Amino acid sequence: MTAPNTNVEKQARNHRGPLWGIMLCFVFVAVLTVGWLVFYGDEEPGDDVGTDTNPQVTAPVEQTAPAGDATTAPAND
């Protein structure tokens, strides 16, 4: 069976807006992808080694003896 009323020009005119919206979405996603590749793709592998500037991570840990340790108790002679 065929459709009783087919007007291709009218259908093309009615679908123009959604098709433009879909194309704009594809362009937007392509721009985001290229931007992501440029932003994250220019780093060499291993560039971030030793660049952590968080003082809580890079500060040396002080070594303290636990409270009942024989090495910290004064010697009784």
KAMO-V844556 format. One record per residue. RES is the residue in three letters. PSI is psi in radians with two decimals (none if undefined). BURIAL is 1 if it has 9 or more other ideal C-beta (glycine too) atoms within 8 Angstrom, else 0. Layout:
res->(RES,RES)
psi->(PSI,PSI)
burial->(BURIAL,BURIAL)
This chain:
res->(MET,THR,ALA,PRO,ASN,THR,ASN,VAL,GLU,LYS,GLN,ALA,ARG,ASN,HIS,ARG,GLY,PRO,LEU,TRP,GLY,ILE,MET,LEU,CYS,PHE,VAL,PHE,VAL,ALA,VAL,LEU,THR,VAL,GLY,TRP,LEU,VAL,PHE,TYR,GLY,ASP,GLU,GLU,PRO,GLY,ASP,ASP,VAL,GLY,THR,ASP,THR,ASN,PRO,GLN,VAL,THR,ALA,PRO,VAL,GLU,GLN,THR,ALA,PRO,ALA,GLY,ASP,ALA,THR,THR,ALA,PRO,ALA,ASN,ASP)
psi->(2.51,2.78,2.45,-0.55,1.74,2.02,1.71,-0.66,-0.73,-0.70,-0.71,-0.71,-0.69,-0.48,-0.03,-0.81,-0.92,-0.65,-0.69,-0.69,-0.74,-0.73,-0.69,-0.62,-0.73,-0.73,-0.74,-0.78,-0.66,-0.72,-0.75,-0.70,-0.78,-0.74,-0.71,-0.75,-0.69,-0.75,-0.77,-0.21,-0.16,-0.04,2.43,2.62,2.31,0.11,-0.48,0.20,2.14,0.26,0.24,2.11,0.23,2.03,-0.42,-0.42,-0.66,-0.20,2.48,2.62,2.23,2.35,2.08,2.53,2.54,2.78,-0.06,0.39,2.38,-0.39,-0.34,-0.21,2.47,2.56,2.27,2.08,none)
burial->(0,0,0,0,0,0,0,0,0,0,1,0,0,0,0,0,0,0,0,0,0,0,0,0,0,0,0,0,0,0,0,0,0,0,0,0,0,0,0,0,0,0,0,0,0,0,0,0,0,0,0,0,0,0,0,0,0,0,0,0,0,0,0,0,0,0,0,0,0,0,0,0,0,0,0,0,0)
